[in-house]
Amino acid sequence: MRVAGAGMAGLCAAARARELGLEPTVLEKGDRPGGSMLLSSGVVWRYRSLEEFRRQCPNGDPRLQRMIVERLDGALEWLESLGAPLVRAETENPRTTGRRFDPRGLTEALIRAAGEVQTEHALVPDPGTRPEEPLVLATGGFPVRLARELGLAIRSNAWSEGNGLAFGLSRGADTTAGMDEFYGRAMPAAPAKWGEDEFVDHAQLYGQLARVFDESGEEIAVDADDWSENGLVQEIARRGGKAWYVVDPDDLQHETPYGTIAHAIDRARSAGGSVEKRDDGSVAVHVVAAVTHTIGGLVIDEKTRVLARGGTPIEGLYAAGVDAGGWSTGGYASGLAAALVFGLAAAEEIAS
Ligand SMILES: Cc1cc2nc3c(=O)[nH]c(=O)nc-3n(C[C@H](O)[C@H](O)[C@H](O)COP(=O)(O)OP(=O)(O)OC[C@H]3O[C@@H](n4cnc5c(N)ncnc54)[C@H](O)[C@@H]3O)c2cc1C
């Protein structure tokens, strides 16, 4: 069994495969394992019910959504059994349930369990021959490519450019709806500079408490139900990619998931971003939509088998994590949870 990508999905697939007696080979394009998982906040979560998942991600595949709802809790216990260090046994979000792990400790625990990872060793385009052994595509979707195409900022690992998707397409794979959808955050716009260590801290996650204007000065309506602000970020992307968040002075001390709004604005300022104090006392921050992961991808079934157009499984080809599309179309859900559940499912299917 081969695994392409040593992020959450690939490492989970390899670790579970080893438990089941297989000897997986893990290829990693980057110079380190961990993918975007290592850069993440480490919250592995699901909606509390399938009904809520359907409401939040109405265009997603209900079969995959059901898999995540039904299997995540057991998968989290498995993750803890590997020694992945817990930060919190809950998500602090009433809509969701899950666990928060320390991302570095989580990555290290998975690497220990997955065995050797061949870094700087990318899956290469398919020469057209049939695979001699099963292959799990876990290359993290195509956030880097989508951000470049749409002129947005990148907020993911630097290597997920769609190689798994291209490989699947070369084998005749089908793709899901929502190939232009993504999960992302508003980040301080250039001339602000921020690196991957600042992806979490520099996020400007207070659009719900701001008035938001596009570059032409037109106000963007903020949907009160858009708790993750992912809908807002995608709307900013559709309007050219940049916007101004204008905050009333009375709201500056309001808490966001990562400190007060005033703190988030300080971080934008310290990164060199444009922060303007207006005559009425409000503060305006220039933001850019940044892509964390793609939402569309390869069509898979409940066994994580990649499906060709017409719905037939492609022999020996599996996809997990965000290489698989269709579990959060039309909304937002946990990429780490999809990586964990589909990674385990791929290994179990191949071992069966
Ligand atoms: C700042 C930040 C915060 C986040 N916070 C959360 C959170 O709290 N909760 C949550 O659920 N999600 C969060 N996410 C999203 C989450 O990290 C991703 O959804 C998740 O890591 C996806 O897992 P994956 O295994 O599919 O992809 P990745 O973890 O991105 O791994 C893909 C791997 O494949 C490698 N690769 C690419 N191309 C090739 C190739 N050709 N050959 C071999 N290897 C290749 C890449 O280098 C990478 O290592 C966050 C992401 C970021 C960046």
Ligand as a Chemical Component Dictionary entry (heavy atoms), coordinates in Angstrom:
data_LIG
# 
_chem_comp.id                   LIG 
_chem_comp.type                 NON-POLYMER 
_chem_comp.pdbx_formal_charge   0 
_chem_comp.three_letter_code    LIG 
# 
loop_
_chem_comp_atom.comp_id 
_chem_comp_atom.atom_id 
_chem_comp_atom.alt_atom_id 
_chem_comp_atom.type_symbol 
_chem_comp_atom.charge 
_chem_comp_atom.model_Cartn_x 
_chem_comp_atom.model_Cartn_y 
_chem_comp_atom.model_Cartn_z 
_chem_comp_atom.pdbx_ordinal 
LIG C1  C1  C 0 -3.862  27.808 10.205 1  
LIG C2  C2  C 0 -4.757  26.626 10.060 2  
LIG C3  C3  C 0 -5.631  26.303 11.079 3  
LIG C4  C4  C 0 -6.473  25.193 10.949 4  
LIG N1  N1  N 0 -7.246  24.822 12.000 5  
LIG C5  C5  C 0 -8.033  23.730 11.889 6  
LIG C6  C6  C 0 -8.773  23.250 13.004 7  
LIG O1  O1  O 0 -8.639  23.709 14.129 8  
LIG N2  N2  N 0 -9.636  22.202 12.798 9  
LIG C7  C7  C 0 -9.745  21.594 11.589 10 
LIG O2  O2  O 0 -10.534 20.651 11.459 11 
LIG N3  N3  N 0 -9.007  21.985 10.526 12 
LIG C8  C8  C 0 -8.148  23.018 10.664 13 
LIG N4  N4  N 0 -7.362  23.387 9.617  14 
LIG C9  C9  C 0 -7.481  22.635 8.350  15 
LIG C10 C10 C 0 -6.728  21.312 8.452  16 
LIG O3  O3  O 0 -5.404  21.545 8.831  17 
LIG C11 C11 C 0 -6.793  20.587 7.108  18 
LIG O4  O4  O 0 -8.121  20.487 6.686  19 
LIG C12 C12 C 0 -6.210  19.183 7.241  20 
LIG O5  O5  O 0 -4.875  19.259 7.690  21 
LIG C13 C13 C 0 -6.316  18.428 5.945  22 
LIG O6  O6  O 0 -5.641  17.202 6.089  23 
LIG P1  P1  P 0 -5.068  16.446 4.816  24 
LIG O7  O7  O 0 -4.299  15.295 5.331  25 
LIG O8  O8  O 0 -6.149  16.234 3.848  26 
LIG O9  O9  O 0 -4.067  17.530 4.171  27 
LIG P2  P2  P 0 -2.742  18.149 4.755  28 
LIG O10 O10 O 0 -2.687  18.115 6.222  29 
LIG O11 O11 O 0 -2.601  19.477 4.128  30 
LIG O12 O12 O 0 -1.613  17.189 4.189  31 
LIG C14 C14 C 0 -1.377  17.011 2.806  32 
LIG C15 C15 C 0 0.081   16.582 2.624  33 
LIG O13 O13 O 0 0.273   16.131 1.286  34 
LIG C16 C16 C 0 1.543   16.599 0.832  35 
LIG N5  N5  N 0 1.587   16.563 -0.625 36 
LIG C17 C17 C 0 1.081   17.461 -1.511 37 
LIG N6  N6  N 0 1.296   17.027 -2.775 38 
LIG C18 C18 C 0 1.958   15.836 -2.683 39 
LIG C19 C19 C 0 2.471   14.903 -3.624 40 
LIG N7  N7  N 0 2.386   15.096 -4.968 41 
LIG N8  N8  N 0 3.105   13.794 -3.180 42 
LIG C20 C20 C 0 3.247   13.551 -1.826 43 
LIG N9  N9  N 0 2.798   14.432 -0.889 44 
LIG C21 C21 C 0 2.132   15.552 -1.311 45 
LIG C22 C22 C 0 1.631   17.976 1.445  46 
LIG O14 O14 O 0 2.961   18.440 1.497  47 
LIG C23 C23 C 0 1.048   17.728 2.848  48 
LIG O15 O15 O 0 2.052   17.310 3.756  49 
LIG C24 C24 C 0 -6.455  24.442 9.745  50 
LIG C25 C25 C 0 -5.553  24.740 8.740  51 
LIG C26 C26 C 0 -4.686  25.817 8.901  52 
LIG C27 C27 C 0 -3.665  26.090 7.834  53 
# 
loop_
_chem_comp_bond.comp_id 
_chem_comp_bond.atom_id_1 
_chem_comp_bond.atom_id_2 
_chem_comp_bond.value_order 
_chem_comp_bond.pdbx_ordinal 
LIG C1  C2  SING 1  
LIG C2  C3  SING 2  
LIG C2  C26 DOUB 3  
LIG C3  C4  DOUB 4  
LIG C4  N1  SING 5  
LIG C4  C24 SING 6  
LIG N1  C5  DOUB 7  
LIG C5  C6  SING 8  
LIG C5  C8  SING 9  
LIG C6  O1  DOUB 10 
LIG C6  N2  SING 11 
LIG N2  C7  SING 12 
LIG C7  O2  DOUB 13 
LIG C7  N3  SING 14 
LIG N3  C8  DOUB 15 
LIG C8  N4  SING 16 
LIG N4  C9  SING 17 
LIG N4  C24 SING 18 
LIG C9  C10 SING 19 
LIG C10 O3  SING 20 
LIG C10 C11 SING 21 
LIG C11 O4  SING 22 
LIG C11 C12 SING 23 
LIG C12 O5  SING 24 
LIG C12 C13 SING 25 
LIG C13 O6  SING 26 
LIG O6  P1  SING 27 
LIG P1  O7  DOUB 28 
LIG P1  O8  SING 29 
LIG P1  O9  SING 30 
LIG O9  P2  SING 31 
LIG P2  O10 DOUB 32 
LIG P2  O11 SING 33 
LIG P2  O12 SING 34 
LIG O12 C14 SING 35 
LIG C14 C15 SING 36 
LIG C15 O13 SING 37 
LIG C15 C23 SING 38 
LIG O13 C16 SING 39 
LIG C16 N5  SING 40 
LIG C16 C22 SING 41 
LIG N5  C17 SING 42 
LIG N5  C21 SING 43 
LIG C17 N6  DOUB 44 
LIG N6  C18 SING 45 
LIG C18 C19 SING 46 
LIG C18 C21 DOUB 47 
LIG C19 N7  SING 48 
LIG C19 N8  DOUB 49 
LIG N8  C20 SING 50 
LIG C20 N9  DOUB 51 
LIG N9  C21 SING 52 
LIG C22 O14 SING 53 
LIG C22 C23 SING 54 
LIG C23 O15 SING 55 
LIG C24 C25 DOUB 56 
LIG C25 C26 SING 57 
LIG C26 C27 SING 58 
# 
